[in-house]
Amino acid sequence: MELKSLLKRIIGWVPVDYRAALFEDLRTYLNGARPYRILEIGPKDGHDTRRLLQLKPDVLTLIDLPRMKDVNEKWLHDIDASNIQYISANLMYSAVVETLEPYDCIWCTGVLYHNPEQLRMVKKLYDLLKPGGVLVLESATARTPRLRNANCIEIIYPPSETFKKKYHISMNVTHLPSARAIASWLGMVGFQNIVRSSCHRKASWALSRTRAAFLSTKLLQPAVGIYYGLKGDEGFVIGKAL
């Protein structure tokens, strides 16, 4: 008998949807605060959208790649909510994103590792939040066992079909940050109160080795990282490339 099935029979263990567990962590992290404006990036199957609506936001903005529009519309029709705004665009490279008003909460799961400019993406999320806003960031992480606990990035380039099949990684992924690297990036761009969620461990031990989720806050008067520790013309905000 498979070990997981045996454990279920012995201790009555029931697997948990890690995104549902992460949402409960968000509720706890918010500590009763109501996020009036929420941004969900890459809404997938709509389950998280329904959860986020439970927070009763005035506006829930969904943004996803243009190629995902038809997929998302299939379940969007089943959600009766007048406060949903859907944007078909690339978060990193679309001018429409620059016109969005800041958000109280951003929910971003399973997106970071697909982008080749991950530090810039973390900074983009930071810029899209109001001071005091909360970010929920979840991602796949480094696969090679000796790299999982290091503060590093695993480069998977040129693409290796064998490696990606072994670890179930999309062919468009070029590098995977470790959990510690994601936490470092959050701190580098100015996030504080960075907390790692245990949502993956609640789902399965194997999943907790290859994914990580964090909750963090943009402070009212944040201090972003500066390259070289200098100010003025020779100081450059980390992750803020032109």
Secondary structure as GFF3:
##gff-version 3
##sequence-region A 1 242
A	DSSP	alpha_helix	3	11	.	.	.	ID=ss1
A	DSSP	alpha_helix	18	30	.	.	.	ID=ss2
A	DSSP	beta_strand	37	41	.	.	.	ID=ss3
A	DSSP	alpha_helix	47	53	.	.	.	ID=ss4
A	DSSP	beta_strand	59	64	.	.	.	ID=ss5
A	DSSP	three_ten_helix	66	68	.	.	.	ID=ss6
A	DSSP	alpha_helix	69	76	.	.	.	ID=ss7
A	DSSP	beta_strand	84	88	.	.	.	ID=ss8
A	DSSP	three_ten_helix	95	99	.	.	.	ID=ss9
A	DSSP	beta_strand	103	109	.	.	.	ID=ss10
A	DSSP	three_ten_helix	112	114	.	.	.	ID=ss11
A	DSSP	alpha_helix	118	127	.	.	.	ID=ss12
A	DSSP	beta_strand	129	140	.	.	.	ID=ss13
A	DSSP	three_ten_helix	145	147	.	.	.	ID=ss14
A	DSSP	beta_strand	153	155	.	.	.	ID=ss15
A	DSSP	alpha_helix	161	166	.	.	.	ID=ss16
A	DSSP	beta_strand	175	177	.	.	.	ID=ss17
A	DSSP	alpha_helix	179	189	.	.	.	ID=ss18
A	DSSP	beta_strand	191	196	.	.	.	ID=ss19
A	DSSP	alpha_helix	199	203	.	.	.	ID=ss20
A	DSSP	alpha_helix	205	210	.	.	.	ID=ss21
A	DSSP	beta_strand	211	218	.	.	.	ID=ss22
A	DSSP	three_ten_helix	227	229	.	.	.	ID=ss23
A	DSSP	three_ten_helix	232	234	.	.	.	ID=ss24
###
